[in-house]
Amino acid sequence: MRELVVVKYSRARPSRSNTAPPPSASSPSSSTAAVLLNQLNIPPQFREGLRVTDAGTMEVSIVLVCKVNKDLVSRINFAGATAVGLSGNDGRLLTALPSPNAAQLGFVGEVARVDPTVLQPLGDIGHILVIASVAADEFGQPSNIADTVAGDVARRWGRRS
């Protein structure tokens, strides 16, 4: 967190995308996901190293990604900067497209569109933006877009992720 604050005060405009770590990672968010899925009797499924995101897993993912988002915002604010937490749904920031492997992976998607107009004014006044890795497609179906969101937003907004 301190590194983000240092970057911010160096006149750069950082953004941060919070995504779930890979299944092998040992982190609070991955263990929290496993615990919640277990409590809800939703067995984790993986195909070729990628988590299968069925409807139940998607609901858990949305809750966790929002919790992680707000936790990151709080930590950044505590470190001395001002952060704002967003998801892909806020201000139509991101539109998802189902993954080409959706039949095997479920509600896993890719970023179809990035509309940075909601980011510009917040970035211009110096806020660090923390973007949760969920977005809906054009029909409102949420997708986990963790694999590509950071790079897609950074390229479209002209920032480093």
Buried (B, 14 or more C-beta within 10 A) or exposed (E): BEEBBBBBEEEEBBBBBBBBBEEEEEEEBBEBBEEBBEEEEBEEBEEEEBBBBBEBBBBBBBEBBBBBBBBBBBBBBEBEBBBBBBBBBBBBBBBBBBBEEBEEBBBBBBBBBBEBEBBEEBBEEEBBBBBBBBBBBEEEEBBBBBBBBBEBBBEBBEBEB
